[in-house]
Amino acid sequence: MAVDATGLGEGVASHLTKALGRLMVEPIKFTAPMKSKLGYEMMGAVNAGRLKMYMRDGSEEWAEFWRQVGSSRARYRLNETMDF
């Protein structure tokens, strides 16, 4: 399981790692290069048709997902990293 180990998540990630072990928990620090890599990987999945969303079901989760997607923006830096 991947766990956010950035900022406040560091304590939670540490606790889970101690409780469950490194074979079960992968703490991830979301640095700018890591976020950029994940952003490019997600764009690749979208462009290759590997990322699919469920049809409209009227749920609050569906509406919130599309609200967040609709307000997302990417910025590209000179060193070809992405910020979003």
N, C-alpha and C positions, 0 to 999 in steps of 0.2 A: 504494500500500500504506500502510495506517495503522500507525504505530509508537508505542508507549508512550514518551513523552518526559518521564515523571514520575520524579523521584528518580534511581535508578541507570540507568533507561532513557534518560535524557537524553544520555548519552555515546554509547550505541548509536544513538539516533535521529540525533544529529549526524553520526556516522561514515557511516551509511547515506545521509543527505541529501547529504553531500559526495561520496560514491562514485556515487550513482545520480541525484542531482538532485531538485529540488523537484517536478518533474512526475511523478516516480515515487514519492516518499516524502512522506507527510503526518504530521509529528510531532504527537502529541496529548498535551497535559498534562491529566491526569485530576484536575481540581479538583472541589470539592464540587458546584458548579453543573453541571459537565459530567456527573458521575456521576448526578446527579438527572435531568437531561434524558434520558440514555440509559436510566435506569430507567423513566421514564414512557413513553418510546418503545417499550421492550420490552413493558410492560404493554399498551399500545395494540395491538401486534402480536398478543399472546396473545388479547386480548379480541375482536379482529377475525378470529381464525382464520388469521392470516397466518404464525404461528410453529408449526411442526410438528416433532415429535421422531420419530425412527425407532422401530419396534417393538422390543420386547425381543429382543436377540440373544445375551444371556449374556456379552457381552464385558466386560472390565474398564472400558473407556471408558464403556459404557452404565451400568454400576453406579456408577461414580464421578460421572457427570453427575447421576443421580438422587439420590445421596447429598448432593451439593452443593445441588441444588435443594431437597431436603427440609429442609436445615438453614438455608436463606436466610430472612432476615426483613427487612422494610422498616420504617423509622421515618419518620414524617412530622413535619417541623418546622413551627413557626408561620408561617414565610414560604413555606409550600407547597413546600418542597424535600424530596426524599426522600434518605434515607441507608439503605444496606443493606450 
